[in-house]
Amino acid sequence: MSSKTLSLSYSSILMFALPMMVSGFIQSVVLITDSAFISRYSVIGFDAVGNAGLAYVTFFIMLMGMSDGAQIIMARRIGQEQFSAVGQQVTAAGLVLIGLAAFFFTLLQTVVPTIIQGNALSAEVAELQGVYLKYRSFGLFFAMITLLLQALYLAQGRTRLVLSAALITAGGNIVLDYLFIYGIGVFPELGVAGAGLASALADALGMSFLLAVTLVSRMNRPYELFQKKRNISAEVKALLKVGTPLMLQGFFALFTWTIFFVWIEQMGQFELTVSQNIRSLYFLAFVPIWGFASTTKTYISQYIGAGQQESIPLIQRRIQRLTLIFLLIFFHGAIIYPRALISIINPHQEFLAESSAILQLIIGSILIFGIVSVYFQTILGSGNTVASMTIEIVSVTIYMVFAYLFIKVFKFDIYYVWTVEYIYFGTMGALSLLYLYFFNWKQKKI
């Protein structure tokens, strides 16, 4: 197996990032489709699935944080030509992820619905959130296997398999949503419950594909996957050291956004529905950002592992330029035809004007995020995950303070409430740059 690191040419960066972006685009289309189905079935159901979906994603992102830790370690081992250690990390990560999935599943089935009922303004919305989570939470067991194998392939730079799994998940979710929400043919009409069940089953489809390919692929043989391992405790320790801060970082980021939407729900149903429209379309903007985030982590980790730290500034500049270009490609509709985009999510006319205005308001914050995310992901790729967690915690704390002031104290209109996005991304960018400039982060060993 070649020890050559990934090429720094624009074409090579794009070959890595594009499948991840297409994968993210497909998932965004699924989110938009889910929202479109539910909004036409029930406005209250639309609000419930939006908020419950954030609760589920909070735990999913925590699993992803741990798998990101595994990806960083695997990429470093590949850069160091320690190929058998990759297989050891896969085993260690599998053990950790299945334990986390079981724990998170229990929370989503028991504790989270109780918390929702105790804080929601609408009892009906709260009840439907519990119904959705009852079915959706099963997806964690399929997602943890997908995330584990995705980490393996991203560490290698084999993004097309990740894309294929996403296509299967997305296609399955769209079909199953249609069947289970409305009840077509022999399928029962389950409404909100159907949305949760469809998403969980779609996760199972994508996972099955990725697992089957992994079991038969000859390209994985150098990594000695699924063989009896020694010294797994050392690999578990290494993963927990790198992955736990990432997991907590993901929790704080999504949990605070969940609280943000709980506060908005307490403002009123109009404000909540408008904000759910924005939330759904936000994921379109995240398509290139997430795609290049995975690219940044793998490139930085491989190049540090190979002792080529001098190439990091070039990696950053090229990924930033590509991120901005693709942000304009994916999110240009927010500038040119925001009402048309909103109407895809929610066709009800009373929400279009305010939703469109907010969508145009947050464009600048998304562009800022596209730039600063590369600096933030550099810290992650270097393995300095405690530092990245600290930056995240400080950023979300400042974000929540201003959100509380805007919503609870000053009682701003929902339009001005959304300006907190500039505060969050601006803080994250400033702290990331300060860390990269003043600290010796390139020599981190994992």
C-alpha positions as CSV (number, residue, x, y, z in Angstrom):
1,M,0.0,0.0,0.0
2,S,1.3,3.4,-0.9
3,S,2.4,5.7,1.9
4,K,1.8,8.8,-0.3
5,T,-0.5,11.4,1.3
6,L,-3.5,12.8,-0.5
7,S,-2.6,15.2,-3.3
8,L,-3.0,19.0,-2.7
9,S,-4.2,19.8,-6.2
10,Y,-7.7,21.4,-6.4
11,S,-8.9,18.4,-8.5
12,S,-7.8,16.0,-5.8
13,I,-9.4,18.0,-3.0
14,L,-12.6,18.1,-5.0
15,M,-12.5,14.4,-5.7
16,F,-12.4,13.8,-2.0
17,A,-15.0,16.5,-1.1
18,L,-17.5,16.2,-3.9
19,P,-18.9,12.8,-2.9
20,M,-19.2,14.1,0.7
21,M,-21.1,17.1,-0.6
22,V,-23.4,15.1,-2.8
23,S,-24.0,12.9,0.2
24,G,-24.8,15.9,2.3
25,F,-27.0,17.3,-0.5
26,I,-29.0,14.1,-0.6
27,Q,-29.5,14.2,3.2
28,S,-30.6,17.8,2.9
29,V,-33.1,16.8,0.2
30,V,-34.4,14.1,2.5
31,L,-34.9,16.6,5.3
32,I,-36.7,19.0,2.9
33,T,-38.8,16.1,1.7
34,D,-39.6,15.0,5.2
35,S,-40.7,18.6,6.1
36,A,-42.7,18.9,2.9
37,F,-44.6,15.6,3.6
38,I,-45.3,16.5,7.2
39,S,-46.3,20.1,6.6
40,R,-48.9,18.9,4.2
41,Y,-50.1,16.3,6.6
42,S,-50.2,18.5,9.7
43,V,-48.8,21.9,10.7
44,I,-48.6,20.8,14.3
45,G,-46.9,17.6,13.1
46,F,-44.4,19.7,11.2
47,D,-43.5,21.6,14.3
48,A,-43.2,18.5,16.4
49,V,-41.0,16.6,13.9
50,G,-38.8,19.6,13.6
51,N,-38.1,19.9,17.3
52,A,-38.0,16.2,18.0
53,G,-35.7,15.8,15.1
54,L,-33.2,18.2,16.7
55,A,-33.3,16.1,19.9
56,Y,-32.5,13.0,17.9
57,V,-29.8,14.7,15.9
58,T,-28.2,15.9,19.1
59,F,-27.5,12.3,20.1
60,F,-26.6,11.3,16.5
61,I,-24.0,14.1,16.4
62,M,-22.5,12.8,19.7
63,L,-22.1,9.4,18.0
64,M,-20.6,11.2,15.0
65,G,-18.2,13.0,17.3
66,M,-16.8,9.8,18.5
67,S,-16.6,8.4,15.0
68,D,-14.8,11.6,13.9
69,G,-12.2,10.8,16.6
70,A,-11.8,7.3,15.1
71,Q,-11.4,8.9,11.6
72,I,-8.7,11.2,12.8
73,I,-6.8,8.4,14.5
74,M,-7.1,6.1,11.4
75,A,-6.0,8.8,9.1
76,R,-3.0,9.5,11.3
77,R,-2.1,5.8,11.3
78,I,-2.3,5.6,7.5
79,G,0.0,8.6,7.3
80,Q,2.4,6.7,9.6
81,E,2.0,3.5,7.6
82,Q,0.7,1.6,10.7
83,F,-2.0,-0.2,8.7
84,S,-2.7,-3.0,11.2
85,A,-3.4,-0.4,13.8
86,V,-6.3,0.8,11.7
87,G,-8.1,-2.5,12.1
88,Q,-7.5,-2.3,15.9
89,Q,-9.1,1.2,15.9
90,V,-12.1,-0.1,14.0
91,T,-12.7,-2.8,16.7
92,A,-12.1,-0.3,19.6
93,A,-14.5,2.2,18.0
94,G,-17.1,-0.4,17.4
95,L,-17.2,-1.4,21.1
96,V,-17.4,2.3,22.2
97,L,-20.1,3.2,19.7
98,I,-22.4,0.3,20.4
99,G,-22.3,1.2,24.1
100,L,-23.1,4.8,23.4
101,A,-25.9,3.9,21.0
102,A,-27.6,1.8,23.7
103,F,-27.3,4.5,26.3
104,F,-28.6,7.2,24.0
105,F,-31.5,5.0,22.8
106,T,-32.5,4.5,26.4
107,L,-32.5,8.3,27.0
108,L,-34.6,9.0,23.9
109,Q,-37.1,6.4,24.9
110,T,-37.5,7.5,28.5
111,V,-35.9,10.7,29.7
112,V,-36.1,13.0,26.7
113,P,-39.9,12.8,26.1
114,T,-40.5,13.6,29.8
115,I,-38.3,16.7,29.6
116,I,-40.1,17.8,26.4
117,Q,-43.5,17.5,28.0
118,G,-42.3,19.5,31.0
119,N,-41.0,22.4,28.9
120,A,-43.3,22.7,25.8
121,L,-46.0,25.3,25.5
122,S,-48.3,23.0,23.5
123,A,-49.2,19.7,25.0
124,E,-50.1,18.3,21.6
125,V,-46.8,19.2,20.0
126,A,-45.0,17.7,23.0
127,E,-47.0,14.4,22.7
128,L,-46.2,14.1,19.0
129,Q,-42.5,14.7,19.6
130,G,-42.5,11.7,21.9
131,V,-44.3,9.6,19.3
132,Y,-41.7,10.5,16.7
133,L,-38.7,9.7,19.0
134,K,-40.2,6.4,20.0
135,Y,-39.6,5.1,16.4
136,R,-36.8,7.4,15.3
137,S,-34.5,6.4,18.1
138,F,-34.0,2.9,16.7
139,G,-32.0,4.4,13.9
140,L,-29.1,5.0,16.4
141,F,-28.1,1.3,16.2
142,F,-27.9,1.4,12.4
143,A,-26.3,4.8,12.4
144,M,-23.4,3.7,14.7
145,I,-22.4,1.0,12.3
146,T,-22.6,3.3,9.3
147,L,-20.6,6.0,11.2
148,L,-17.9,3.5,12.1
149,L,-17.4,2.3,8.5
150,Q,-17.7,5.8,7.2
151,A,-14.8,6.8,9.4
152,L,-12.7,4.0,8.0
153,Y,-13.4,5.0,4.4
154,L,-13.0,8.7,5.0
155,A,-9.6,8.1,6.6
156,Q,-8.5,6.3,3.4
157,G,-10.0,8.9,1.1
158,R,-12.6,6.5,-0.3
159,T,-15.6,8.8,-0.3
160,R,-17.6,7.2,-3.1
161,L,-18.7,4.3,-0.9
162,V,-19.9,6.8,1.7
163,L,-21.8,8.5,-1.1
164,S,-23.4,5.3,-2.3
165,A,-24.6,4.5,1.2
166,A,-26.1,8.0,1.5
167,L,-27.9,7.5,-1.8
168,I,-29.5,4.3,-0.6
169,T,-30.5,5.9,2.8
170,A,-31.9,9.0,1.1
171,G,-33.9,7.1,-1.6
172,G,-35.2,4.6,0.9
173,N,-36.3,7.4,3.3
174,I,-38.2,9.3,0.6
175,V,-40.1,6.2,-0.5
176,L,-40.8,5.0,3.0
177,D,-41.9,8.5,4.2
178,Y,-44.5,8.6,1.5
179,L,-45.7,5.1,2.3
180,F,-45.8,5.3,6.1
181,I,-46.9,9.0,6.7
182,Y,-50.0,8.9,4.4
183,G,-50.7,5.2,4.3
184,I,-50.4,3.8,0.7
185,G,-51.7,0.4,-0.3
186,V,-51.1,-2.1,2.4
187,F,-49.0,0.4,4.5
188,P,-50.9,2.0,7.4
189,E,-51.3,5.7,7.8
190,L,-49.0,6.5,10.7
191,G,-48.4,10.3,10.3
192,V,-45.7,11.5,12.6
193,A,-44.9,8.0,13.8
194,G,-44.5,7.0,10.1
195,A,-41.9,9.7,9.6
196,G,-39.8,8.3,12.5
197,L,-40.2,4.7,11.4
198,A,-39.3,5.5,7.8
199,S,-36.1,7.3,8.8
200,A,-35.0,4.4,11.0
201,L,-35.6,1.8,8.3
202,A,-33.8,4.0,5.8
203,D,-30.8,4.1,8.1
204,A,-30.9,0.2,8.2
205,L,-30.8,0.1,4.4
206,G,-27.7,2.3,4.1
207,M,-26.0,0.5,6.9
208,S,-26.6,-2.9,5.3
209,F,-25.0,-1.8,2.0
210,L,-21.9,-0.4,3.7
211,L,-21.4,-3.4,5.9
212,A,-21.8,-5.8,3.0
213,V,-19.2,-4.0,0.9
214,T,-16.8,-3.9,3.8
215,L,-17.0,-7.6,4.4
216,V,-16.1,-8.5,0.8
217,S,-13.7,-5.7,-0.2
218,R,-10.1,-6.8,-0.8
219,M,-8.9,-3.2,-0.4
220,N,-9.4,-3.5,3.4
221,R,-7.2,-6.5,3.8
222,P,-4.0,-4.6,4.8
223,Y,-6.0,-3.1,7.8
224,E,-6.8,-6.6,9.2
225,L,-10.4,-5.8,10.0
226,F,-12.6,-8.1,12.1
227,Q,-9.6,-10.2,13.2
228,K,-8.8,-11.1,16.8
229,K,-7.0,-8.1,18.3
230,R,-4.6,-7.5,21.0
231,N,-4.1,-4.5,23.2
232,I,-7.6,-3.2,22.3
233,S,-7.7,-1.3,25.6
234,A,-4.9,1.0,24.4
235,E,-6.9,1.8,21.2
236,V,-10.0,2.4,23.3
237,K,-8.1,4.7,25.5
238,A,-6.7,6.6,22.5
239,L,-10.2,6.9,21.0
240,L,-11.7,8.2,24.2
241,K,-8.9,10.7,24.5
242,V,-9.5,12.1,21.0
243,G,-13.2,11.3,20.6
244,T,-14.8,12.3,23.9
245,P,-14.1,16.0,23.5
246,L,-15.6,15.8,20.0
247,M,-18.7,14.0,21.3
248,L,-19.2,16.6,24.0
249,Q,-18.6,19.3,21.5
250,G,-21.3,18.0,19.3
251,F,-23.6,17.7,22.3
252,F,-23.2,21.3,23.3
253,A,-23.6,22.6,19.8
254,L,-26.9,20.7,19.1
255,F,-28.2,20.9,22.6
256,T,-28.0,24.6,22.6
257,W,-29.8,24.8,19.3
258,T,-32.5,22.5,20.7
259,I,-32.9,24.9,23.7
260,F,-33.0,27.8,21.2
261,F,-35.9,26.2,19.4
262,V,-37.7,25.5,22.7
263,W,-37.4,29.2,23.6
264,I,-38.8,30.0,20.1
265,E,-41.7,27.6,20.6
266,Q,-42.5,29.5,23.8
267,M,-42.7,32.7,21.7
268,G,-45.6,31.2,19.7
269,Q,-46.5,28.8,17.0
270,F,-46.0,31.4,14.2
271,E,-42.4,32.1,15.3
272,L,-41.8,28.3,15.7
273,T,-43.1,27.4,12.2
274,V,-41.1,30.2,10.6
275,S,-37.9,29.1,12.4
276,Q,-38.5,25.4,11.4
277,N,-38.6,26.6,7.8
278,I,-35.2,28.2,8.2
279,R,-33.8,25.2,10.1
280,S,-34.8,22.9,7.2
281,L,-33.1,25.0,4.6
282,Y,-30.0,25.6,6.8
283,F,-28.9,22.1,5.9
284,L,-28.5,23.2,2.3
285,A,-25.9,25.7,3.3
286,F,-24.2,23.0,5.4
287,V,-23.7,20.7,2.4
288,P,-20.4,22.2,1.2
289,I,-19.3,23.1,4.7
290,W,-19.7,19.5,6.0
291,G,-18.2,18.1,2.8
292,F,-15.0,20.2,3.2
293,A,-15.0,19.7,7.0
294,S,-14.4,16.0,6.5
295,T,-11.8,16.8,3.8
296,T,-10.0,19.2,6.1
297,K,-9.8,16.7,9.0
298,T,-8.4,13.9,6.9
299,Y,-5.9,16.1,5.0
300,I,-4.6,17.7,8.2
301,S,-4.3,14.4,10.1
302,Q,-2.6,12.6,7.2
303,Y,-0.1,15.4,6.5
304,I,0.8,15.8,10.2
305,G,1.2,12.0,10.4
306,A,3.6,12.2,7.4
307,G,5.6,15.0,9.0
308,Q,4.5,17.6,6.3
309,Q,3.1,20.3,8.5
310,E,4.5,23.0,6.2
311,S,1.7,22.2,3.8
312,I,-1.1,23.1,6.2
313,P,-1.5,26.8,5.2
314,L,-1.9,25.7,1.5
315,I,-4.5,23.1,2.5
316,Q,-6.5,25.7,4.4
317,R,-6.4,28.4,1.6
318,R,-7.5,26.0,-1.1
319,I,-10.3,24.4,0.9
320,Q,-11.6,27.9,1.9
321,R,-11.7,29.1,-1.7
322,L,-13.6,25.9,-2.7
323,T,-16.0,26.2,0.2
324,L,-17.0,29.7,-0.7
325,I,-17.5,28.8,-4.4
326,F,-19.7,25.8,-3.5
327,L,-21.6,27.7,-0.8
328,L,-22.8,30.1,-3.5
329,I,-23.7,27.2,-5.8
330,F,-25.7,25.4,-3.1
331,F,-27.3,28.3,-1.3
332,H,-27.7,30.9,-4.1
333,G,-31.5,30.4,-3.9
334,A,-31.6,32.1,-0.5
335,I,-30.4,35.3,-2.3
336,I,-32.3,35.1,-5.6
337,Y,-35.5,33.2,-4.9
338,P,-36.0,32.7,-1.1
339,R,-39.8,32.5,-1.3
340,A,-39.7,29.7,-3.8
341,L,-37.3,27.8,-1.5
342,I,-39.5,28.3,1.5
343,S,-42.6,27.2,-0.4
344,I,-41.0,23.8,-1.0
345,I,-40.7,23.3,2.7
346,N,-44.0,24.9,3.7
347,P,-46.6,26.1,1.2
348,H,-48.7,28.0,3.7
349,Q,-48.7,31.7,2.6
350,E,-48.8,33.2,6.0
351,F,-45.2,32.1,6.8
352,L,-43.5,33.0,3.5
353,A,-42.7,36.7,3.9
354,E,-41.1,36.4,7.4
355,S,-39.3,33.1,6.5
356,S,-37.8,34.7,3.3
357,A,-36.6,37.8,5.1
358,I,-34.8,35.7,7.8
359,L,-33.3,33.4,5.1
360,Q,-31.7,36.4,3.4
361,L,-30.6,37.8,6.8
362,I,-28.5,34.8,7.7
363,I,-26.6,34.5,4.4
364,G,-23.7,36.5,5.7
365,S,-23.3,34.3,8.8
366,I,-23.2,31.2,6.5
367,L,-20.3,32.7,4.5
368,I,-18.4,33.5,7.7
369,F,-18.9,29.9,8.8
370,G,-17.6,28.6,5.5
371,I,-14.3,30.4,6.1
372,V,-13.8,29.8,9.9
373,S,-14.9,26.2,9.8
374,V,-11.6,25.3,8.0
375,Y,-9.6,26.8,10.9
376,F,-11.8,25.0,13.4
377,Q,-11.5,21.7,11.5
378,T,-7.7,22.1,11.4
379,I,-7.7,22.0,15.2
380,L,-9.8,18.8,15.0
381,G,-7.6,17.2,12.4
382,S,-4.5,17.9,14.4
383,G,-5.9,15.9,17.3
384,N,-6.2,18.8,19.7
385,T,-9.8,18.0,20.4
386,V,-9.8,19.3,24.0
387,A,-9.0,22.8,22.5
388,S,-11.8,22.4,19.9
389,M,-14.2,21.4,22.6
390,T,-13.2,24.5,24.7
391,I,-13.7,26.8,21.7
392,E,-17.2,25.2,21.1
393,I,-18.3,25.5,24.7
394,V,-17.2,29.2,24.9
395,S,-18.9,29.9,21.6
396,V,-22.2,28.3,22.4
397,T,-22.2,29.9,25.9
398,I,-22.0,33.3,24.4
399,Y,-24.6,32.3,21.8
400,M,-27.0,31.2,24.4
401,V,-26.5,34.3,26.5
402,F,-27.4,36.5,23.6
403,A,-30.3,34.2,22.5
404,Y,-31.8,34.4,26.0
405,L,-31.4,38.2,26.1
406,F,-33.0,38.6,22.6
407,I,-35.9,36.2,23.3
408,K,-36.6,36.4,27.0
409,V,-35.4,39.9,28.1
410,F,-35.6,42.2,25.1
411,K,-38.4,40.2,23.4
412,F,-37.1,40.9,19.9
413,D,-39.1,40.1,16.8
414,I,-38.2,36.7,15.4
415,Y,-36.4,38.3,12.5
416,Y,-33.8,40.0,14.9
417,V,-33.5,36.9,17.1
418,W,-31.8,35.1,14.2
419,T,-28.9,37.6,14.2
420,V,-27.4,35.4,17.0
421,E,-26.0,33.2,14.2
422,Y,-23.5,36.0,13.5
423,I,-22.4,36.0,17.1
424,Y,-21.9,32.3,17.2
425,F,-19.9,31.9,14.0
426,G,-17.9,35.1,14.6
427,T,-16.9,33.9,18.1
428,M,-15.9,30.5,16.9
429,G,-13.8,32.0,14.1
430,A,-12.0,34.4,16.4
431,L,-11.2,31.8,19.0
432,S,-9.9,29.3,16.4
433,L,-7.6,31.8,14.8
434,L,-6.2,32.8,18.2
435,Y,-5.5,29.2,19.1
436,L,-3.8,28.4,15.8
437,Y,-1.7,31.5,16.1
438,F,-0.5,31.4,19.7
439,F,-0.4,27.6,20.5
440,N,2.0,24.8,19.4
441,W,-0.7,22.6,18.0
442,K,1.2,20.9,15.1
443,Q,3.2,18.4,17.2
444,K,0.2,16.7,18.8
445,K,0.6,13.0,19.1
446,I,-2.3,10.6,19.0
